[in-house]
Amino acid sequence: MISLSKPINQPELFARVRSLLRVKALQDEVMRQAEALKRWNLKLEDRVRAQVAELERLGQLKRFFSPSVVEAILTAGENRSSRRIGAKSVTCLSISAASPRSPIPPEPEEVEKVLSDFHAAMGALIAEHEGTIDRFAGDGILVFFNDPLPTSEPGKRAARMALAMRARFAELRARWLQIGYELDLGMGIAQGYATLGAFGFEGRWDYSAIGGVVNLAARLCGEAKPGQILVDRRTRAMLGDEFGVDAVGPMSLKGFSHPVPAFALTDATPEPDRHKTA
């Protein structure tokens, strides 16, 4: 209410009315901004919940994939054009822990425990050597090097990891034999080009390698004797003089029209200490 003395002074009245109108406009602006702030807070809460959920999903992915593969999978889900990386030179390592001789079928609980120990031991070595796990398939593992991030000397890194796996597996095998469970480790390493990317459909993407090099590594693994690491000719050339390698002759492998030269990896010279200063 405007209180004015009589007679009314029109200039004073207009001044007070203008003042009240400015106050009312400021009050309306404050209320508008308060409503806008409320809406923004609600949107922010929704975004925070979505980001928390995304972080939880990311944490779950990291339980199964290396960080570089997780990033590739997430990028592929957001960008359709990145779902196929295309051809790239990689080194593939196929690993199998088969049980050819078991007079008494093991109990499911024993199988689960043995496989858990096997996967944990091999998984730690894969992470240490910066390999990319393509997949676990029961007692088999497929690993490749040089994707999605470049890897220096992928053939040598795969070979050193294979030797470390064989040594670690020997320790596990001795323990498993005590409970009557026998496993034999075989590995195959091949070098070549593969098509790599996130394959699948909306809601389910797997980062994988496809190509002859993958099949070759798997076939060599299947032909490997207990404790043997078979490598193809290209991998043999990459290893140089740092590794002990014995020729085992051409092998007739399923899916290959001609016999494939193969070599058995035996040992390696000590790896140089990259952290040691000159």
C-alpha positions as CSV (number, residue, x, y, z in Angstrom):
1,M,0.0,0.0,0.0
2,I,1.2,3.5,-0.9
3,S,0.8,6.1,1.8
4,L,0.7,9.7,0.5
5,S,-0.3,12.9,2.1
6,K,-3.0,15.0,0.6
7,P,-3.1,16.8,-1.7
8,I,-1.6,14.0,-3.8
9,N,1.7,14.9,-5.4
10,Q,1.6,13.2,-8.8
11,P,5.4,13.1,-9.4
12,E,5.9,11.5,-6.0
13,L,3.1,9.0,-6.7
14,F,4.6,8.0,-10.0
15,A,8.0,7.6,-8.4
16,R,6.7,5.3,-5.7
17,V,4.7,3.3,-8.3
18,R,7.8,2.9,-10.4
19,S,9.8,1.8,-7.3
20,L,7.2,-0.8,-6.4
21,L,7.1,-2.1,-10.0
22,R,10.9,-2.5,-9.9
23,V,10.6,-4.4,-6.6
24,K,7.9,-6.6,-8.0
25,A,10.0,-7.3,-11.1
26,L,13.0,-8.2,-9.0
27,Q,10.8,-10.5,-6.9
28,D,9.5,-12.2,-10.0
29,E,13.0,-12.6,-11.4
30,V,14.2,-14.1,-8.1
31,M,11.3,-16.6,-8.2
32,R,12.0,-17.4,-11.9
33,Q,15.7,-18.0,-11.1
34,A,14.8,-20.1,-8.1
35,E,12.6,-22.3,-10.3
36,A,15.3,-22.5,-13.0
37,L,17.8,-23.5,-10.3
38,K,15.4,-26.1,-9.0
39,R,15.1,-27.6,-12.5
40,W,18.9,-27.5,-13.0
41,N,19.4,-29.3,-9.7
42,L,17.0,-32.0,-10.7
43,K,18.8,-32.4,-14.0
44,L,22.1,-32.5,-12.2
45,E,20.9,-35.2,-9.9
46,D,19.8,-37.2,-12.9
47,R,23.2,-36.7,-14.5
48,V,25.0,-37.7,-11.3
49,R,22.9,-40.9,-11.0
50,A,23.6,-41.7,-14.7
51,Q,27.3,-41.1,-14.2
52,V,27.4,-43.2,-11.1
53,A,25.7,-46.0,-12.9
54,E,28.1,-45.7,-15.8
55,L,31.1,-45.9,-13.4
56,E,29.6,-49.0,-11.8
57,R,29.2,-50.6,-15.3
58,L,32.8,-49.5,-16.1
59,G,34.0,-51.1,-12.9
60,Q,32.2,-54.3,-13.8
61,L,33.8,-54.3,-17.3
62,K,37.2,-53.9,-15.8
63,R,36.7,-57.1,-14.0
64,F,36.6,-58.9,-17.3
65,F,38.7,-56.7,-19.7
66,S,41.9,-54.7,-19.7
67,P,41.4,-50.9,-19.4
68,S,42.4,-50.4,-23.0
69,V,39.7,-52.9,-24.2
70,V,37.1,-51.4,-21.9
71,E,37.7,-48.0,-23.5
72,A,37.5,-49.5,-27.0
73,I,34.2,-51.2,-26.1
74,L,32.7,-48.1,-24.6
75,T,33.8,-46.0,-27.6
76,A,32.3,-48.6,-30.0
77,G,29.0,-48.4,-28.2
78,E,28.9,-44.7,-28.6
79,N,30.3,-44.4,-32.1
80,R,29.1,-46.9,-34.8
81,S,32.0,-46.1,-37.1
82,S,34.5,-47.3,-34.5
83,R,33.0,-50.8,-34.1
84,R,35.4,-52.1,-36.8
85,I,39.0,-51.2,-36.4
86,G,40.1,-53.2,-39.5
87,A,43.2,-55.2,-40.3
88,K,46.2,-55.0,-38.0
89,S,49.3,-57.0,-37.3
90,V,49.0,-58.9,-34.0
91,T,50.6,-61.8,-32.2
92,C,48.1,-64.3,-31.0
93,L,48.7,-66.7,-28.1
94,S,46.3,-69.7,-27.7
95,I,46.4,-71.5,-24.3
96,S,44.8,-74.8,-23.4
97,A,44.9,-76.7,-20.1
98,A,43.4,-80.1,-21.1
99,S,42.8,-83.1,-19.0
100,P,43.3,-86.1,-21.3
101,R,43.6,-88.7,-18.6
102,S,41.2,-88.8,-15.7
103,P,40.1,-92.3,-14.5
104,I,37.5,-90.8,-12.2
105,P,35.5,-87.8,-13.4
106,P,36.2,-84.9,-11.0
107,E,33.5,-83.3,-9.0
108,P,32.1,-80.0,-10.3
109,E,33.3,-78.2,-7.2
110,E,36.9,-79.4,-7.9
111,V,36.7,-78.3,-11.6
112,E,35.5,-74.9,-10.5
113,K,38.4,-74.5,-8.0
114,V,41.0,-75.7,-10.5
115,L,39.8,-73.5,-13.3
116,S,39.6,-70.5,-10.9
117,D,43.2,-71.1,-9.8
118,F,44.3,-71.5,-13.5
119,H,42.5,-68.4,-14.7
120,A,43.8,-66.3,-11.7
121,A,47.4,-67.3,-12.3
122,M,47.3,-66.9,-16.1
123,G,45.3,-63.6,-15.8
124,A,47.9,-62.1,-13.6
125,L,50.6,-62.9,-16.1
126,I,48.6,-61.5,-19.0
127,A,48.1,-58.2,-17.1
128,E,51.8,-58.1,-16.2
129,H,52.8,-58.5,-19.9
130,E,50.0,-56.2,-21.1
131,G,48.2,-58.7,-23.3
132,T,44.6,-58.3,-24.4
133,I,42.3,-61.2,-23.5
134,D,40.1,-62.1,-26.3
135,R,38.1,-64.7,-24.4
136,F,38.1,-67.4,-21.7
137,A,36.6,-70.7,-22.8
138,G,36.7,-73.2,-20.0
139,D,40.3,-74.4,-19.9
140,G,41.3,-72.3,-22.9
141,I,42.4,-68.7,-23.2
142,L,43.1,-66.6,-26.3
143,V,45.4,-63.5,-25.9
144,F,46.7,-61.1,-28.5
145,F,49.3,-58.4,-28.5
146,N,49.6,-55.0,-30.3
147,D,45.9,-54.0,-30.0
148,P,44.0,-52.0,-29.0
149,L,47.2,-50.2,-27.9
150,P,50.5,-50.6,-29.8
151,T,52.9,-53.0,-28.2
152,S,56.7,-53.0,-28.6
153,E,58.0,-56.3,-29.9
154,P,54.7,-58.2,-29.5
155,G,56.2,-61.6,-30.6
156,K,58.9,-61.4,-27.9
157,R,56.4,-60.3,-25.3
158,A,54.1,-63.2,-26.1
159,A,57.0,-65.6,-26.0
160,R,58.2,-64.4,-22.6
161,M,54.7,-64.6,-21.2
162,A,54.2,-68.1,-22.5
163,L,57.4,-69.2,-20.8
164,A,56.3,-67.6,-17.6
165,M,52.9,-69.3,-17.9
166,R,54.5,-72.6,-18.3
167,A,56.7,-72.2,-15.2
168,R,53.7,-71.0,-13.2
169,F,51.5,-73.8,-14.5
170,A,54.1,-76.4,-13.4
171,E,53.7,-75.2,-9.8
172,L,49.9,-75.5,-10.0
173,R,50.0,-78.9,-11.7
174,A,52.1,-80.3,-8.9
175,R,49.5,-79.2,-6.4
176,W,46.6,-80.4,-8.5
177,L,48.2,-83.9,-8.8
178,Q,48.0,-84.3,-5.1
179,I,44.2,-84.2,-5.3
180,G,44.1,-86.5,-8.3
181,Y,43.4,-83.9,-10.9
182,E,45.7,-83.9,-14.0
183,L,46.1,-81.1,-16.4
184,D,48.5,-80.6,-19.3
185,L,49.3,-77.2,-20.7
186,G,49.8,-76.6,-24.4
187,M,50.3,-73.2,-26.2
188,G,50.5,-71.9,-29.7
189,I,51.8,-68.5,-30.9
190,A,51.2,-67.1,-34.4
191,Q,51.9,-63.7,-36.0
192,G,49.9,-62.1,-38.7
193,Y,47.0,-59.8,-39.6
194,A,43.6,-59.9,-38.0
195,T,40.4,-57.9,-38.1
196,L,39.9,-56.4,-34.7
197,G,37.0,-54.5,-33.2
198,A,33.8,-54.7,-31.1
199,F,31.6,-57.3,-32.6
200,G,28.0,-58.0,-31.6
201,F,24.8,-56.1,-31.3
202,E,23.1,-53.4,-29.2
203,G,23.4,-54.4,-25.6
204,R,26.1,-57.0,-26.2
205,W,29.5,-56.1,-27.6
206,D,32.7,-58.3,-27.5
207,Y,36.1,-57.0,-28.4
208,S,37.7,-59.7,-30.5
209,A,40.2,-60.7,-33.2
210,I,39.1,-62.6,-36.3
211,G,41.4,-64.0,-39.0
212,G,43.7,-66.8,-40.0
213,V,46.3,-65.9,-37.4
214,V,43.8,-66.7,-34.7
215,N,43.0,-70.0,-36.2
216,L,46.7,-70.8,-36.7
217,A,47.5,-70.1,-33.0
218,A,44.6,-72.3,-32.0
219,R,45.7,-75.2,-34.3
220,L,49.3,-75.0,-33.0
221,C,48.0,-75.1,-29.5
222,G,46.0,-78.1,-30.3
223,E,49.0,-79.9,-31.7
224,A,51.3,-79.0,-28.7
225,K,52.5,-81.8,-26.5
226,P,52.2,-81.4,-22.7
227,G,54.3,-78.4,-21.7
228,Q,55.1,-77.5,-25.3
229,I,54.9,-74.0,-26.8
230,L,54.7,-74.1,-30.6
231,V,55.3,-71.0,-32.7
232,D,54.8,-70.3,-36.4
233,R,57.5,-69.2,-38.8
234,R,56.7,-65.4,-38.6
235,T,56.9,-65.5,-34.8
236,R,60.2,-67.5,-35.0
237,A,61.7,-64.7,-37.1
238,M,60.6,-62.1,-34.6
239,L,62.2,-63.8,-31.7
240,G,65.8,-63.5,-33.0
241,D,68.6,-64.9,-30.9
242,E,67.1,-64.1,-27.5
243,F,65.1,-67.3,-27.4
244,G,65.8,-71.0,-27.6
245,V,63.8,-72.5,-30.5
246,D,63.8,-76.0,-32.0
247,A,62.4,-76.8,-35.4
248,V,59.7,-79.5,-35.1
249,G,59.1,-79.8,-38.9
250,P,56.0,-78.9,-41.0
251,M,52.7,-79.8,-39.5
252,S,49.5,-80.7,-41.2
253,L,46.9,-78.5,-39.5
254,K,43.1,-78.6,-39.9
255,G,41.9,-75.8,-42.2
256,F,45.3,-75.2,-43.8
257,S,45.9,-76.6,-47.3
258,H,49.7,-77.0,-46.9
259,P,51.9,-78.2,-44.1
260,V,52.8,-75.3,-41.7
261,P,56.4,-74.9,-40.5
262,A,56.4,-75.0,-36.7
263,F,59.0,-74.5,-33.9
264,A,59.1,-75.3,-30.2
265,L,60.0,-72.5,-27.9
266,T,62.3,-73.8,-25.2
267,D,63.8,-70.9,-23.2
268,A,64.9,-67.3,-23.3
269,T,67.8,-65.1,-22.2
270,P,67.1,-62.9,-19.2
271,E,65.1,-59.9,-20.2
272,P,66.9,-56.5,-19.9
273,D,66.0,-54.4,-17.0
274,R,64.2,-51.4,-18.5
275,H,64.4,-49.5,-15.3
276,K,68.2,-49.9,-14.9
277,T,70.1,-46.7,-15.7
278,A,73.1,-46.8,-18.0
